[in-house]
Amino acid sequence: MHRRRLLKGLLALPVTATFAGCETSVKREDSEKSSPPVSGTLQIVLNGAFAIVIQRNNRNRLRVFSPSDPRHRFYFNNLEKTQQDQKKNYNFEFLPDGLALHRGEVRVREELKDFHVRTDRWCQEDYFITIDLPAPEEIGFLPPLKTVRFKATGKEGHIAGTYVLQYRVADMNQVRMTLNDGQEDIRPLSCADLVERYTRTCSAMKDEKVHGSCVDMVKRYPEICPEGSRTFFFGVGLPSEEADNGHAIQFLNDRILDSFPKLKTQLQLAPIVERAPFKTGALHGEMVPAVFSADQPRPRLLEVAAIVDCKFSGPIVDFP
């Protein structure tokens, strides 16, 4: 009789009391739930060779991707540590937990119109990097834009080197990104922390010109990542010390656009013809290959370096 009472008592206990390994997880969740909600803004920074697909038939969710390239390096939040294993895929998911979900159209900045396009054909592959996300409030960019020339028409267009996805957050305590089906759980950085990491990376650059332009770029970050907000940082492309003027165009034309056969003729780029230096001061002159390297619509060129050197990103595609 006493045995039956004891067994009933054990069955009534919470699972966490009988499985010690689950206890920490439950306590952490309870702790997060008891913390007061912290609202704010969050930016996802996409530095380098990423394309963005707005899935119109799936609540405007985004899939961001970058195909594989044996020369590319990949950075996530830690700008001093690179992921280079091309045999491994990195599949991230930005969960809706804590977000003030955006249910309307995704705003795409007007300045990005040259590479904001629509298609009904998307040939997905086993990409090196994929990031699945809820619909953001806006797709913006870190200025200035890069001037390029379309191969088919010879017309000029402007393309970003860094996209910025903006979200409103109802409770920052719950915001998280998962990697490879939940194997890792990652929290966002503060914008101040990202700037500090960027500054440390810049200080390690041996080339004086590259170091100076990298520091100049750090000063731009408050434009997209104001104090008090949080961020996830993704970077992919060649390392800054590997100069290859044709790589960014070749990667866009031959790898990214392979996913969008109907857009290939429309968006393929002609080779960059470097213009003569325009002498206006210490930080202006000949073009330096870099993700953030850019010129204004006419001839003034701006030298700016970054962590990776892919010069510019891929298209923003409405699908279908």
C-alpha positions as CSV (number, residue, x, y, z in Angstrom):
1,M,0.0,0.0,0.0
2,H,2.8,2.4,0.9
3,R,4.6,1.5,-2.3
4,R,1.6,2.5,-4.4
5,R,1.4,5.9,-2.6
6,L,5.1,6.4,-3.1
7,L,4.8,5.6,-6.8
8,K,1.8,8.0,-7.2
9,G,3.9,10.7,-5.5
10,L,6.8,10.2,-7.9
11,L,4.5,10.4,-10.9
12,A,3.1,13.7,-9.6
13,L,6.6,15.3,-9.5
14,P,7.6,17.7,-12.3
15,V,9.8,16.2,-14.9
16,T,12.7,18.5,-14.0
17,A,12.8,16.9,-10.6
18,T,13.6,13.5,-12.0
19,F,15.9,14.6,-14.9
20,A,18.5,16.9,-13.6
21,G,19.8,17.8,-17.1
22,C,16.5,19.6,-17.9
23,E,16.5,21.7,-14.8
24,T,18.9,24.4,-16.0
25,S,17.0,24.9,-19.2
26,V,13.7,25.4,-17.4
27,K,15.2,27.8,-14.9
28,R,16.7,29.9,-17.7
29,E,13.3,30.1,-19.5
30,D,11.6,31.1,-16.2
31,S,14.3,33.7,-15.6
32,E,13.7,35.2,-19.1
33,K,10.0,35.2,-18.7
34,S,10.3,37.0,-15.3
35,S,12.5,39.7,-16.8
36,P,10.6,42.9,-17.9
37,P,10.2,43.2,-21.7
38,V,12.8,45.4,-23.3
39,S,11.6,47.0,-26.6
40,G,13.9,48.5,-29.2
41,T,15.3,48.0,-32.7
42,L,17.4,45.3,-34.3
43,Q,19.5,45.5,-37.5
44,I,20.8,42.5,-39.4
45,V,23.9,43.6,-41.3
46,L,24.7,41.6,-44.5
47,N,28.2,42.6,-45.6
48,G,29.3,41.3,-49.0
49,A,28.1,38.7,-51.5
50,F,24.5,38.0,-50.3
51,A,21.3,37.9,-52.3
52,I,17.9,38.4,-50.7
53,V,14.7,36.7,-51.8
54,I,11.4,38.1,-50.6
55,Q,9.0,35.2,-50.6
56,R,5.7,36.9,-51.6
57,N,3.7,33.7,-51.3
58,N,5.1,33.0,-47.8
59,R,4.1,36.0,-45.7
60,N,7.0,38.0,-47.2
61,R,9.5,36.0,-45.3
62,L,13.1,36.4,-46.5
63,R,15.7,33.9,-47.5
64,V,19.2,35.3,-47.7
65,F,21.9,33.2,-49.4
66,S,25.4,33.1,-50.6
67,P,26.7,30.3,-52.9
68,S,30.0,28.5,-52.2
69,D,33.3,29.8,-53.4
70,P,36.6,28.2,-52.3
71,R,38.2,31.6,-51.8
72,H,35.5,33.1,-49.6
73,R,35.6,33.6,-45.9
74,F,32.6,33.8,-43.7
75,Y,32.1,35.9,-40.5
76,F,29.2,35.8,-38.1
77,N,29.2,38.3,-35.2
78,N,32.8,37.7,-34.4
79,L,34.8,39.8,-36.9
80,E,38.1,38.3,-35.7
81,K,37.2,34.7,-36.4
82,T,36.5,33.4,-39.9
83,Q,34.6,30.3,-41.0
84,Q,36.3,28.8,-44.1
85,D,35.1,25.2,-44.3
86,Q,33.5,25.1,-47.7
87,K,32.4,21.5,-47.1
88,K,30.1,22.7,-44.3
89,N,26.9,24.6,-44.8
90,Y,25.7,27.3,-42.5
91,N,21.9,27.4,-42.1
92,F,20.6,30.1,-39.9
93,E,17.0,30.9,-38.8
94,F,16.0,34.1,-37.2
95,L,13.1,33.2,-34.9
96,P,10.0,35.5,-34.5
97,D,10.3,35.3,-30.7
98,G,10.2,38.8,-29.2
99,L,9.7,40.6,-32.5
100,A,6.9,43.1,-33.2
101,L,6.0,41.2,-36.4
102,H,5.6,43.2,-39.6
103,R,2.6,42.0,-41.6
104,G,2.6,44.5,-44.5
105,E,4.8,44.9,-47.6
106,V,8.5,45.0,-47.0
107,R,9.8,48.4,-47.7
108,V,12.9,48.4,-50.0
109,R,14.8,51.7,-50.1
110,E,14.3,53.5,-53.4
111,E,18.0,53.8,-53.9
112,L,18.2,50.0,-54.3
113,K,15.8,49.9,-57.3
114,D,18.4,49.0,-59.9
115,F,18.8,45.6,-58.2
116,H,15.3,45.1,-56.8
117,V,13.7,42.8,-59.3
118,R,10.9,40.1,-59.7
119,T,11.0,36.6,-61.1
120,D,8.9,33.4,-61.1
121,R,11.9,31.1,-61.4
122,W,14.3,30.4,-58.5
123,C,16.7,27.5,-58.9
124,Q,17.8,26.9,-55.3
125,E,20.9,24.9,-54.6
126,D,22.7,23.6,-51.5
127,Y,24.0,27.1,-50.6
128,F,27.1,27.7,-48.5
129,I,25.1,30.1,-46.3
130,T,21.3,30.5,-45.9
131,I,19.5,32.8,-43.5
132,D,15.7,32.4,-43.1
133,L,13.9,35.4,-41.5
134,P,10.5,36.9,-40.8
135,A,9.5,39.9,-42.9
136,P,11.5,43.0,-41.8
137,E,10.2,46.6,-41.6
138,E,12.7,47.7,-44.2
139,I,15.6,46.6,-46.4
140,G,18.2,49.4,-46.4
141,F,21.9,49.7,-46.9
142,L,25.1,51.3,-45.6
143,P,26.0,54.1,-47.9
144,P,27.6,55.0,-50.3
145,L,26.5,52.9,-53.2
146,K,28.7,51.4,-55.9
147,T,28.3,52.5,-59.5
148,V,28.3,49.5,-61.9
149,R,27.5,49.0,-65.6
150,F,25.0,46.5,-67.0
151,K,26.5,44.2,-69.6
152,A,23.4,43.9,-71.9
153,T,22.5,47.6,-72.1
154,G,25.7,49.5,-71.1
155,K,23.6,51.6,-68.7
156,E,24.9,52.5,-65.3
157,G,23.3,51.3,-62.1
158,H,23.9,51.5,-58.3
159,I,24.4,48.5,-56.0
160,A,25.0,48.2,-52.3
161,G,28.0,46.7,-50.6
162,T,26.1,46.1,-47.4
163,Y,22.4,45.5,-46.9
164,V,20.7,46.3,-43.6
165,L,17.5,44.6,-42.5
166,Q,15.5,46.5,-39.8
167,Y,13.2,45.0,-37.2
168,R,11.1,46.4,-34.4
169,V,11.4,44.4,-31.2
170,A,8.8,44.0,-28.5
171,D,11.1,42.1,-26.1
172,M,14.8,42.0,-26.8
173,N,15.3,39.3,-24.1
174,Q,13.6,36.7,-26.4
175,V,15.4,37.6,-29.7
176,R,17.6,34.8,-31.0
177,M,19.1,33.2,-34.1
178,T,19.5,29.4,-34.4
179,L,22.2,27.6,-36.5
180,N,21.8,24.3,-38.2
181,D,18.4,23.2,-37.0
182,G,18.8,24.6,-33.5
183,Q,22.2,23.1,-32.8
184,E,23.3,26.5,-31.6
185,D,21.3,29.4,-30.1
186,I,22.8,32.8,-30.7
187,R,21.8,36.2,-29.2
188,P,22.4,39.5,-30.9
189,L,25.3,41.9,-30.2
190,S,24.9,45.4,-29.0
191,C,25.8,48.0,-31.7
192,A,28.5,49.3,-29.3
193,D,30.0,45.8,-29.2
194,L,30.0,45.4,-33.0
195,V,31.8,48.8,-33.3
196,E,34.3,47.7,-30.7
197,R,35.0,44.4,-32.5
198,Y,35.3,46.3,-35.8
199,T,37.7,48.7,-34.3
200,R,39.9,45.9,-33.0
201,T,39.9,44.3,-36.4
202,C,40.9,47.6,-38.1
203,S,43.8,48.1,-35.7
204,A,45.2,44.7,-36.8
205,M,45.4,45.7,-40.4
206,K,49.0,46.3,-41.4
207,D,48.5,48.3,-44.5
208,E,48.3,52.0,-43.4
209,K,45.8,53.0,-46.2
210,V,43.5,50.0,-45.5
211,H,43.7,50.6,-41.8
212,G,42.7,54.3,-42.2
213,S,39.8,53.6,-44.5
214,C,38.6,50.8,-42.2
215,V,38.6,53.2,-39.3
216,D,36.7,55.7,-41.5
217,M,34.0,53.0,-42.1
218,V,33.6,52.3,-38.4
219,K,32.4,55.9,-38.1
220,R,29.6,55.2,-40.5
221,Y,28.1,52.4,-38.4
222,P,26.0,54.7,-36.2
223,E,24.0,55.5,-39.3
224,I,22.6,52.0,-39.4
225,C,23.2,50.8,-35.9
226,P,22.4,53.5,-33.4
227,E,23.4,53.4,-29.8
228,G,21.1,51.2,-27.7
229,S,20.0,48.9,-30.5
230,R,21.2,45.4,-31.3
231,T,22.5,43.6,-34.3
232,F,23.5,40.3,-36.0
233,F,26.5,40.7,-38.4
234,F,27.1,38.5,-41.4
235,G,30.1,39.0,-43.7
236,V,31.2,36.9,-46.7
237,G,33.7,37.4,-49.5
238,L,37.5,37.6,-50.1
239,P,39.6,38.7,-47.1
240,S,40.6,42.4,-47.4
241,E,44.3,41.6,-48.1
242,E,43.3,39.7,-51.3
243,A,42.8,42.3,-54.1
244,D,40.9,40.9,-57.1
245,N,39.0,43.5,-59.1
246,G,37.1,41.0,-61.2
247,H,36.1,38.6,-58.5
248,A,32.9,40.4,-57.3
249,I,31.5,40.7,-60.8
250,Q,32.4,37.1,-61.7
251,F,30.8,35.8,-58.5
252,L,27.6,37.8,-59.1
253,N,27.4,36.9,-62.8
254,D,28.3,33.2,-62.6
255,R,27.3,32.1,-59.1
256,I,24.5,34.2,-57.6
257,L,22.6,34.7,-60.9
258,D,22.7,31.0,-61.6
259,S,19.8,30.8,-59.1
260,F,17.7,33.2,-61.3
261,P,18.0,32.1,-64.9
262,K,15.4,34.7,-66.1
263,L,17.3,37.6,-64.5
264,K,20.8,36.7,-65.8
265,T,20.8,38.7,-69.0
266,Q,19.1,41.7,-67.2
267,L,21.5,41.9,-64.3
268,Q,24.9,40.7,-65.5
269,L,27.6,43.3,-65.1
270,A,30.3,44.5,-67.4
271,P,33.9,44.5,-66.1
272,I,34.9,47.5,-64.0
273,V,37.0,50.1,-65.7
274,E,39.0,52.0,-63.2
275,R,38.9,55.7,-63.6
276,A,41.8,58.0,-63.2
277,P,42.4,59.3,-59.7
278,F,40.5,62.4,-58.7
279,K,42.8,64.3,-56.3
280,T,40.7,65.9,-53.6
281,G,42.5,65.0,-50.3
282,A,44.1,62.3,-48.2
283,L,41.3,59.8,-48.3
284,H,40.3,60.3,-52.0
285,G,42.1,59.0,-55.0
286,E,42.6,55.7,-56.8
287,M,40.0,53.0,-56.2
288,V,40.8,50.4,-53.6
289,P,39.1,47.0,-53.9
290,A,36.8,46.5,-50.9
291,V,33.3,45.7,-50.0
292,F,32.6,49.3,-49.0
293,S,34.6,50.8,-51.9
294,A,32.2,53.1,-53.7
295,D,31.9,56.2,-55.9
296,Q,29.2,58.7,-55.9
297,P,27.1,59.0,-59.2
298,R,30.0,61.0,-60.8
299,P,33.5,60.8,-60.8
300,R,34.6,61.1,-57.2
301,L,35.8,57.8,-55.7
302,L,35.9,57.0,-52.0
303,E,38.4,54.6,-50.5
304,V,36.8,52.4,-47.8
305,A,37.9,49.0,-46.7
306,A,36.0,46.3,-44.8
307,I,36.5,42.8,-43.3
308,V,35.8,41.1,-46.6
309,D,36.5,42.2,-50.2
310,C,33.6,41.3,-52.5
311,K,32.8,44.9,-53.4
312,F,29.1,44.5,-53.5
313,S,26.1,42.3,-52.8
314,G,23.6,40.4,-54.9
315,P,20.0,41.4,-56.0
316,I,16.9,41.7,-53.9
317,V,14.4,39.4,-55.7
318,D,10.6,39.3,-55.3
319,F,9.5,35.7,-55.8
320,P,7.2,34.7,-57.4
